[in-house]
Amino acid sequence: MEQEIHGYRYFMVGRFPVKIHLNKRGQYMDAHVPDRDTRGLKRDLKYIDFVMDGQYVTEIDEDQYDTEVEDFLNREPKRF
């Protein structure tokens, strides 16, 4: 499996901004989502499956992704 990153695609999966890493063939190889605990990004490969499933998924550009990550990190989590 190729490990070198050759690009990114950005998505909203529901309310979660997702950054997908691509290899040189354009195949999905990694995924990162914002993490409120660290205020950074964390690796979470299940989001590749969510993106490929296509439900509640919208592709966005990098600028919108950056805005959505900032909004997500500053938004209070819902309590049940």
C-alpha positions as CSV (number, residue, x, y, z in Angstrom):
1,M,0.0,0.0,0.0
2,E,1.3,3.4,-0.9
3,Q,2.0,5.7,2.1
4,E,2.9,8.9,0.3
5,I,0.2,11.6,0.4
6,H,-0.5,13.2,-3.0
7,G,-3.6,15.3,-2.1
8,Y,-6.6,15.7,0.1
9,R,-10.4,15.8,-0.2
10,Y,-12.6,17.5,2.3
11,F,-16.1,16.5,3.4
12,M,-18.8,17.2,5.9
13,V,-20.2,13.9,7.3
14,G,-23.3,15.1,9.1
15,R,-21.8,17.9,11.3
16,F,-18.3,16.5,11.3
17,P,-15.6,18.0,9.0
18,V,-13.4,15.2,7.5
19,K,-10.0,15.5,5.8
20,I,-9.2,12.5,3.5
21,H,-5.6,11.8,2.5
22,L,-5.1,10.5,-1.1
23,N,-2.4,8.4,-2.6
24,K,-1.1,9.2,-6.1
25,R,-3.9,7.1,-7.6
26,G,-6.5,9.2,-5.8
27,Q,-7.4,6.3,-3.5
28,Y,-8.4,7.1,0.1
29,M,-5.7,6.2,2.6
30,D,-6.3,8.1,5.8
31,A,-8.8,10.3,7.5
32,H,-8.6,13.0,10.1
33,V,-11.4,14.7,12.1
34,P,-11.3,17.5,14.8
35,D,-10.9,16.4,18.4
36,R,-12.3,18.7,21.1
37,D,-10.0,17.1,23.8
38,T,-6.8,18.0,22.1
39,R,-8.1,21.0,20.0
40,G,-6.4,19.4,17.0
41,L,-7.0,16.6,14.6
42,K,-7.2,12.9,15.3
43,R,-7.0,9.9,12.9
44,D,-10.2,8.1,12.6
45,L,-10.4,5.7,9.6
46,K,-14.1,4.9,10.1
47,Y,-14.8,8.2,8.4
48,I,-13.5,6.7,5.1
49,D,-16.4,4.2,5.3
50,F,-18.8,7.0,6.1
51,V,-17.7,9.1,3.1
52,M,-17.8,6.0,0.8
53,D,-21.3,5.2,2.0
54,G,-22.4,8.7,0.9
55,Q,-25.2,9.3,3.3
56,Y,-25.2,12.7,4.9
57,V,-21.9,13.5,3.0
58,T,-21.1,16.8,1.2
59,E,-17.8,17.5,-0.4
60,I,-16.4,20.9,0.5
61,D,-13.3,23.0,-0.3
62,E,-10.3,23.5,1.9
63,D,-11.3,26.9,3.1
64,Q,-14.7,25.7,4.1
65,Y,-13.1,22.8,5.8
66,D,-10.9,25.1,7.9
67,T,-13.9,27.2,8.8
68,E,-15.9,24.1,9.8
69,V,-13.1,22.7,11.9
70,E,-12.8,26.0,13.8
71,D,-16.6,26.1,14.3
72,F,-16.7,22.4,15.4
73,L,-13.9,23.0,18.0
74,N,-15.6,26.1,19.4
75,R,-19.2,24.6,19.5
76,E,-20.4,23.2,22.7
77,P,-21.0,19.4,22.5
78,K,-24.6,18.4,22.8
79,R,-25.4,16.8,26.2
80,F,-28.2,14.2,26.5
